[in-house]
Amino acid sequence: SRPRFRRHRRHRTASTRPERHIGVCMVTKRERSGAHVRMWSVNYTARGQRKTKTFRLHHFPSVFQAYQAAVLFRQTQELAMYRKRHEGLKRLWA
């Protein structure tokens, strides 16, 4: 049988902001109703699995505030990822 592919893919757009942050990008997602929704997407790792959290623009007063919330979330996740990695290295070399 033929492999089946998703009908609606998320379309990623490159961020043009000068203060870009690694792991945070703007995406446009198509809802079940067919409407296109813009959001900031944050990629991070938790318990060895890659995860994604979205910050929808209509939940925030401005696009920049949504971006700030996404960056703050990414920074806290980066600290958690760094601590986990550092503890593993300490155990390895101790």
LODO-810546 format. One line per field, with one value per atom (N, C-alpha, C): atom name; residue in three letters; z, y, x negated. Coordinates in steps of 0.02 Angstrom, whole numbers, always signed. Layout:
// residues N
atom c(CA;...)
rest c(ALA;...)
pz c(Z;...)
py c(Y;...)
px c(X;...)
***
This chain:
// residues 94
atom c(N;CA;C;N;CA;C;N;CA;C;N;CA;C;N;CA;C;N;CA;C;N;CA;C;N;CA;C;N;CA;C;N;CA;C;N;CA;C;N;CA;C;N;CA;C;N;CA;C;N;CA;C;N;CA;C;N;CA;C;N;CA;C;N;CA;C;N;CA;C;N;CA;C;N;CA;C;N;CA;C;N;CA;C;N;CA;C;N;CA;C;N;CA;C;N;CA;C;N;CA;C;N;CA;C;N;CA;C;N;CA;C;N;CA;C;N;CA;C;N;CA;C;N;CA;C;N;CA;C;N;CA;C;N;CA;C;N;CA;C;N;CA;C;N;CA;C;N;CA;C;N;CA;C;N;CA;C;N;CA;C;N;CA;C;N;CA;C;N;CA;C;N;CA;C;N;CA;C;N;CA;C;N;CA;C;N;CA;C;N;CA;C;N;CA;C;N;CA;C;N;CA;C;N;CA;C;N;CA;C;N;CA;C;N;CA;C;N;CA;C;N;CA;C;N;CA;C;N;CA;C;N;CA;C;N;CA;C;N;CA;C;N;CA;C;N;CA;C;N;CA;C;N;CA;C;N;CA;C;N;CA;C;N;CA;C;N;CA;C;N;CA;C;N;CA;C;N;CA;C;N;CA;C;N;CA;C;N;CA;C;N;CA;C;N;CA;C;N;CA;C;N;CA;C;N;CA;C;N;CA;C;N;CA;C;N;CA;C;N;CA;C;N;CA;C;N;CA;C)
rest c(SER;SER;SER;ARG;ARG;ARG;PRO;PRO;PRO;ARG;ARG;ARG;PHE;PHE;PHE;ARG;ARG;ARG;ARG;ARG;ARG;HIS;HIS;HIS;ARG;ARG;ARG;ARG;ARG;ARG;HIS;HIS;HIS;ARG;ARG;ARG;THR;THR;THR;ALA;ALA;ALA;SER;SER;SER;THR;THR;THR;ARG;ARG;ARG;PRO;PRO;PRO;GLU;GLU;GLU;ARG;ARG;ARG;HIS;HIS;HIS;ILE;ILE;ILE;GLY;GLY;GLY;VAL;VAL;VAL;CYS;CYS;CYS;MET;MET;MET;VAL;VAL;VAL;THR;THR;THR;LYS;LYS;LYS;ARG;ARG;ARG;GLU;GLU;GLU;ARG;ARG;ARG;SER;SER;SER;GLY;GLY;GLY;ALA;ALA;ALA;HIS;HIS;HIS;VAL;VAL;VAL;ARG;ARG;ARG;MET;MET;MET;TRP;TRP;TRP;SER;SER;SER;VAL;VAL;VAL;ASN;ASN;ASN;TYR;TYR;TYR;THR;THR;THR;ALA;ALA;ALA;ARG;ARG;ARG;GLY;GLY;GLY;GLN;GLN;GLN;ARG;ARG;ARG;LYS;LYS;LYS;THR;THR;THR;LYS;LYS;LYS;THR;THR;THR;PHE;PHE;PHE;ARG;ARG;ARG;LEU;LEU;LEU;HIS;HIS;HIS;HIS;HIS;HIS;PHE;PHE;PHE;PRO;PRO;PRO;SER;SER;SER;VAL;VAL;VAL;PHE;PHE;PHE;GLN;GLN;GLN;ALA;ALA;ALA;TYR;TYR;TYR;GLN;GLN;GLN;ALA;ALA;ALA;ALA;ALA;ALA;VAL;VAL;VAL;LEU;LEU;LEU;PHE;PHE;PHE;ARG;ARG;ARG;GLN;GLN;GLN;THR;THR;THR;GLN;GLN;GLN;GLU;GLU;GLU;LEU;LEU;LEU;ALA;ALA;ALA;MET;MET;MET;TYR;TYR;TYR;ARG;ARG;ARG;LYS;LYS;LYS;ARG;ARG;ARG;HIS;HIS;HIS;GLU;GLU;GLU;GLY;GLY;GLY;LEU;LEU;LEU;LYS;LYS;LYS;ARG;ARG;ARG;LEU;LEU;LEU;TRP;TRP;TRP;ALA;ALA;ALA)
pz c(+0;+0;+0;-24;-28;+41;+56;+119;+119;+175;+179;+211;+184;+208;+237;+282;+311;+257;+259;+211;+227;+291;+311;+351;+322;+357;+387;+439;+466;+421;+402;+359;+403;+401;+441;+401;+433;+401;+439;+405;+438;+473;+532;+571;+542;+537;+512;+569;+630;+687;+698;+712;+724;+790;+838;+904;+905;+851;+847;+904;+924;+978;+953;+970;+948;+981;+942;+967;+967;+945;+942;+870;+841;+772;+764;+713;+698;+650;+666;+623;+609;+554;+537;+533;+572;+574;+549;+513;+489;+539;+564;+612;+575;+613;+581;+542;+565;+531;+465;+453;+392;+402;+461;+474;+487;+465;+477;+541;+586;+650;+655;+669;+678;+752;+764;+832;+834;+894;+906;+930;+903;+921;+955;+1013;+1051;+1052;+1032;+1033;+1092;+1128;+1185;+1196;+1242;+1258;+1331;+1345;+1414;+1420;+1469;+1480;+1418;+1381;+1322;+1260;+1262;+1204;+1182;+1116;+1090;+1095;+1117;+1126;+1095;+1084;+1056;+1096;+1112;+1146;+1102;+1095;+1052;+1094;+1070;+1100;+1047;+1050;+999;+1008;+952;+955;+982;+970;+992;+1068;+1103;+1176;+1210;+1172;+1199;+1170;+1207;+1182;+1118;+1110;+1050;+1029;+968;+941;+981;+999;+1036;+1105;+1139;+1206;+1201;+1149;+1139;+1126;+1087;+1075;+1140;+1182;+1245;+1290;+1292;+1332;+1306;+1239;+1209;+1225;+1220;+1235;+1308;+1353;+1424;+1439;+1408;+1417;+1391;+1333;+1304;+1348;+1377;+1421;+1483;+1513;+1572;+1553;+1494;+1472;+1457;+1429;+1416;+1481;+1534;+1599;+1625;+1619;+1641;+1601;+1535;+1493;+1511;+1524;+1542;+1609;+1659;+1724;+1718;+1680;+1671;+1638;+1587;+1552;+1598;+1637;+1683;+1737;+1764;+1814;+1786;+1725;+1693;+1683;+1663;+1655;+1721;+1773;+1840;+1863;+1852;+1872;+1831;+1768;+1723;+1743;+1762;+1776;+1850;+1894;+1966;+1988)
py c(-60;+0;+62;+116;+179;+212;+243;+280;+341;+354;+412;+471;+529;+589;+635;+677;+725;+774;+791;+840;+910;+928;+996;+995;+1025;+1030;+1100;+1104;+1171;+1204;+1265;+1302;+1346;+1333;+1372;+1431;+1488;+1546;+1568;+1590;+1612;+1678;+1684;+1746;+1799;+1861;+1916;+1963;+1943;+1986;+1986;+2045;+2047;+2013;+2008;+1978;+1905;+1868;+1798;+1757;+1707;+1664;+1592;+1552;+1482;+1444;+1404;+1363;+1397;+1460;+1497;+1519;+1500;+1520;+1534;+1574;+1590;+1537;+1510;+1460;+1480;+1456;+1466;+1397;+1386;+1320;+1326;+1276;+1274;+1235;+1267;+1235;+1187;+1149;+1103;+1141;+1201;+1242;+1270;+1265;+1291;+1358;+1388;+1453;+1445;+1495;+1495;+1535;+1507;+1539;+1547;+1607;+1620;+1611;+1583;+1572;+1566;+1578;+1565;+1494;+1457;+1387;+1382;+1346;+1337;+1263;+1247;+1178;+1168;+1113;+1098;+1023;+1000;+930;+920;+870;+853;+777;+752;+680;+642;+672;+639;+640;+676;+680;+752;+762;+829;+848;+909;+933;+1002;+1022;+1087;+1119;+1183;+1221;+1281;+1296;+1352;+1409;+1470;+1531;+1567;+1558;+1588;+1663;+1698;+1771;+1802;+1772;+1803;+1797;+1761;+1756;+1811;+1852;+1904;+1971;+2026;+2093;+2112;+2088;+2105;+2046;+2049;+1996;+1994;+2053;+2055;+2025;+2036;+2006;+1930;+1905;+1833;+1806;+1844;+1824;+1824;+1875;+1878;+1818;+1800;+1743;+1679;+1672;+1612;+1609;+1665;+1667;+1651;+1679;+1665;+1591;+1561;+1489;+1449;+1469;+1434;+1440;+1499;+1508;+1465;+1460;+1417;+1344;+1324;+1255;+1242;+1292;+1285;+1275;+1312;+1303;+1232;+1208;+1140;+1088;+1098;+1052;+1054;+1114;+1122;+1087;+1098;+1066;+990;+963;+891;+864;+898;+878;+883;+937;+947;+894;+876;+823;+756;+742;+680;+678;+735;+739;+733;+763;+758;+686;+650;+579;+539;+556;+520;+529;+589;+604;+601;+591;+590;+522)
px c(-42;+0;-44;-15;-51;-58;-114;-119;-73;-42;+3;-34;-21;-52;+2;-19;+28;+51;+114;+139;+115;+115;+99;+35;-16;-80;-86;-127;-141;-192;-179;-225;-269;-333;-380;-406;-411;-438;-499;-550;-612;-599;-625;-617;-662;-638;-679;-699;-687;-704;-779;-808;-880;-900;-854;-870;-847;-858;-837;-865;-828;-849;-846;-896;-898;-841;-805;-751;-683;-680;-617;-606;-549;-535;-460;-445;-375;-349;-291;-259;-187;-161;-91;-60;-7;+25;+96;+118;+187;+229;+281;+326;+373;+411;+460;+513;+528;+578;+552;+486;+456;+423;+432;+402;+327;+289;+217;+204;+164;+149;+73;+51;-21;-39;-98;-120;-196;-224;-294;-301;-347;-358;-426;-428;-489;-506;-567;-591;-638;-629;-672;-672;-715;-721;-703;-661;-642;-642;-678;-683;-706;-752;-779;-736;-680;-635;-628;-628;-618;-545;-533;-465;-457;-395;-379;-323;-332;-279;-264;-199;-180;-152;-164;-139;-98;-31;+13;+17;+14;+11;+74;+132;+194;+205;+160;+164;+124;+88;+45;+64;+50;+68;+30;-32;-71;-114;-138;-181;-246;-272;-335;-329;-272;-263;-258;-226;-224;-294;-334;-403;-444;-435;-471;-453;-389;-367;-399;-402;-432;-507;-541;-613;-626;-585;-593;-584;-533;-522;-582;-608;-665;-726;-737;-795;-791;-731;-724;-735;-711;-722;-796;-830;-902;-940;-921;-954;-942;-881;-866;-906;-910;-948;-1022;-1048;-1119;-1133;-1089;-1099;-1099;-1052;-1048;-1111;-1135;-1196;-1256;-1259;-1316;-1318;-1258;-1256;-1280;-1261;-1283;-1358;-1387;-1459;-1495;-1467;-1499;-1501;-1445;-1443;-1492;-1500;-1544;-1617;-1636;-1706;-1723;-1675;-1689;-1714)
***
